[in-house]
Amino acid sequence: MKNIPWNEIESGLESIASVEGGNSDAKRGIVTLSNDEKIFVKIGGDDRTKEWANKEIRSYAFLKDHSYKYIPQFLSTNEDQSGFAIEALLSENGWDWKDNWSDERLQATLVATDALADIKPDSKYAELLKPVISDDDNGWPKLFASKELQASIREKLSEFDKDLILGGINSHVEKASHFKVRHDTLVHDDVRADNCAWNAQLKEVKLVDWNWLELGDRRLDLAAFLVHIHKDGFDVLKDHRNRLDADALHWMAGFWFEAASKPIWPGGPEKLRNIQLRAGITALKLSKEIEENK
C-alpha cells in the first residue's frame, strides 16, 4: 500500500462499516475506496477523541521512525490531524481480533511488547511520551475516601466474591502506598485482544490504539495485558509467572475497582465497567496466588 490522499477517503465515509472494539466515541470502521481497497479509519468526534486521534498519529510516526515493525501501515491523515487511516487487518485475510489466545499468539505478542520496551527515545519525544498512568491513579485511596464508591464496588463484587476485599479497604490502601509507578520504559498500556491482531498463517502480531503510549511502568503494562488474557480463560501462570509482579497486580486491581465503581459517562459503553470489574477481580486473585506461592 501507499499513502492515500484524504479526499479519496472522505468519499467513502458515509458508508463506513463499523467494527467491534473501542471504548470511545470516535468514529471508526472499515472504508471501501473506489478501487475496492479496504482500509481502517478513525476520526475523533469531540475534543477528547480528537486529541487521542492526534496522539495516535504522532505515535505511529514515532514508531515508524524507530523501525518498530509491529504496527499496521499508516496511510493518511485529515487536515487538522484529528483523523487517520491505516491498513485494514481483516479476518478474511487471516487476522484474528478475538480472545482466541494460544501459547504461540501470546509469545508473539510478548515479543512485540519487549521490542517496544527496548526502544530508547531521546528527550525530544518527552511531550508525546509524557506520563499517562501515575501514582495519582492509585485507586485504593480513592475508594477508601468515598463511602459511595465503596458501597458501589462492594455491591458489584457481591455477585462474584463478597470476601475478595477481606480486611477492609484500608489494608489495601496501606499495601498499595508502597508501590511507586515508574516512568522508565516505553509501554502501550492497553494491550488486549481487540488492540492486538494475530495472523496464525503469517505468525505476525500487529498492535493498534496507541493513544496511551507513554514512558511508563513495564510492571503495570505486563500486569494489565496478562490479566486480560487470564480472565478470559488462558492460564498465564503456567509459563509466564516470572513476568508478573504481585504488587503491580494489586495496584492495578485498585485502579480497575475504582473505575468500575463509577457510573459510565453519558453514552459510554456500559460493558466497560464489567470488563474493569472482572479485570480487578482477576488481578487481585493473581496477586494473592503469586504471594502465597513465593
Buried (B, 14 or more C-beta within 10 A) or exposed (E): EEEBEBEBBEEBEEEBEEBEEBBBBBBBBBBBBEEEBBBBBBBBBEEEBBEBBBBBBBBBEBBEEBEBEBBBBBBBBBEEBBBBBBBBBBEEEBBBBEBEBEEEBBEBBBEBBEBBBEBEBEEEBEEBBEBBBBEEBBBBBBBBEBEEBBEBBBEBBEEEEEEBBEEEBEEBBEBBEEBEBBBEBBBBBBBBBBBBBBBBEEEBBBBBBBBBBBBBBBBBBBBBBBBBBBBBEBEBBEEBBEBBBBBBBBBBBBBBBBBBBBEBEEEEBEEBBEBBBBBBBBBBBBBBBBEEEE
